[in-house]
Amino acid sequence: MALKALDIYKLLPKKNCKECGDPTCLTFAMKLAAGKADVELCPYLDDNAKNVLGATTRPPIKLVAVGVGERSYSVGEEFVLYRHDKTFYHPPGIMFVVGDTQSEEEIAAVTARVRDETLTRVGADLKFNGTAIVNTSGSAETYAKAVAAVEKTAGLPEILVSENPEALEAALVLCGTYHPVICAATPENYKPLCAIAKKHGCRLVVRAPTFDALAELTRNCVAEGVKNLLIDPAPQTLGDFLTRSTAIRELAITRAMPDLGYPVYLDATKFSDEDAAIALGIVKYASVIVCHPLSPASAKAALTLRQNIYTDPQKPIQMNPGLYRVGTPGKDAPVLMTVNFSLTFFTLQGYLESTRVPCFMLIVDTEGLSVLTAVAAGKLNETLVRDALKKFGVENEVSHKKLIIPGYAAPLSGRIEEATGWKVLVGPRDAAEIGEFIHQEWKP
């Protein structure tokens, strides 16, 4: 049962030393009660208090960092079963798999693709996350060469997939300081793999087919000194994964089985319909997904789905307010005002680019609301437009004082003219008609 903040506070040293990052012990206790802090952050907490607090106070799903450097990423630390309850915080890492029986050129090509491929969507650069190297040969020497080929190409997060301690040791000589993930420890081999993971500071995937076996395995690994774990429920079918992953999330966030409170690992290569496995993993709680290099269409689908699921549904995706250029606009170029809702921005920008008429886009801050919603809510008004014109120096960029506003903002046209001194032209409601509107109506 979860403890309340005051119960936790009674167990803390009450030094208010701030070494945990919080101003007081009471603040730290409140964070522990909410599952947003770890007892290990308190340097003065004795072992008895740590045992009492234990897994009842840490985040229900442990935060685990994968890799180091610019492309490292974190998974776990999720608090809800359903995205609409709050939000999902840490999107799953999608790792492309290579085998050590592939040629060095093939391994380098896959790694380079992960390093370079970017899908830009609604203002965000979407990328894959790293490489999983499988010890298919069974040879430690061959495995080390494959890992060296990956290391030579890019410094990306890695998963070392082998149950051979000798092969893992050979690979970790090359990448052991970069916090790779080792996959996978089982009830039979967890002791030697824990020893290797502890020696090199690696994250460790644990694999077992039942919840009780998984819980026992995580306890054993923690007892061996390895705390950064991911759990593989070993599904045989997509239905298995759906059932087990959902149950693990529920048991973790309700703290019914705190020993299952770790990010979930999914090997999508085991399923005949790999695209379906990836989509299921993204939607149903997988935190690290291993897959073969995807086709361009599948890659776009996976990255887009991941972005959609891990966007906070309570916070619209926003653009930074400002003055944006389409093409190379001159002094007589039209100025179009709109809101900072990303979908509105990119839709309008796309239609403007297709007109081949260089112009300015004045983006005002409506807190990410669309034009119609912002007008109805009073977030878009003449004062906001007047201040934006001044703040972004629009008068210095053009030789006229004409402003095109969206059709849905027509009720504001008179007030904007009075407040700004600019002549307002009311554009179409549908962005698809903006090209025709500019060609017919724009006369600087």
HELIX and SHEET records of a PDB file:
HELIX    1   1 ALA A    5  LEU A   11  1                                   7    
HELIX    2   2 CYS A   25  ALA A   33  1                                   9    
HELIX    3   3 VAL A   39  LEU A   41  5                                   3    
HELIX    4   4 ASP A   47  LEU A   53  1                                   7    
HELIX    5   5 GLY A   54  THR A   56  5                                   3    
HELIX    6   6 ARG A   83  ASP A   85  5                                   3    
HELIX    7   7 GLU A  104  ASP A  116  1                                  13    
HELIX    8   8 ALA A  140  THR A  153  1                                  14    
HELIX    9   9 PRO A  165  CYS A  175  1                                  11    
HELIX   10  10 GLY A  176  TYR A  178  5                                   3    
HELIX   11  11 TYR A  190  HIS A  200  1                                  11    
HELIX   12  12 PHE A  211  ALA A  223  1                                  13    
HELIX   13  13 LEU A  238  ILE A  253  1                                  16    
HELIX   14  14 PRO A  258  LEU A  260  5                                   3    
HELIX   15  15 ALA A  268  LYS A  270  5                                   3    
HELIX   16  16 GLU A  274  VAL A  283  1                                  10    
HELIX   17  17 PRO A  296  ILE A  309  1                                  14    
HELIX   18  18 SER A  342  THR A  355  1                                  14    
HELIX   19  19 VAL A  371  ALA A  377  1                                   7    
HELIX   20  20 GLU A  382  LYS A  391  1                                  10    
HELIX   21  21 VAL A  394  GLU A  397  1                                   4    
HELIX   22  22 GLY A  407  LEU A  412  5                                   6    
HELIX   23  23 SER A  413  THR A  420  1                                   8    
HELIX   24  24 ALA A  431  GLU A  433  5                                   3    
HELIX   25  25 ILE A  434  GLU A  441  1                                   8    
SHEET    1   A 2 VAL A  64  VAL A  66  0                                        
SHEET    2   A 2 TYR A  73  VAL A  75 -1                                        
SHEET    1   B 8 LEU A 229  ASP A 232  0                                        
SHEET    2   B 8 ARG A 203  ARG A 207  1                                        
SHEET    3   B 8 VAL A 181  ALA A 185  1                                        
SHEET    4   B 8 GLU A 158  VAL A 161  1                                        
SHEET    5   B 8 GLY A 130  VAL A 134  1                                        
SHEET    6   B 8 GLY A  93  GLY A  99  1                                        
SHEET    7   B 8 ALA A 286  CYS A 291  1                                        
SHEET    8   B 8 VAL A 264  ASP A 267  1                                        
SHEET    1   C 2 LEU A 119  ARG A 121  0                                        
SHEET    2   C 2 ALA A 124  LEU A 126 -1                                        
SHEET    1   D 3 GLY A 322  VAL A 326  0                                        
SHEET    2   D 3 CYS A 359  VAL A 364 -1                                        
SHEET    3   D 3 VAL A 335  VAL A 339  1                                        
SHEET    1   E 2 LYS A 402  ILE A 405  0                                        
SHEET    2   E 2 LYS A 423  VAL A 426  1                                        
END                                                                             
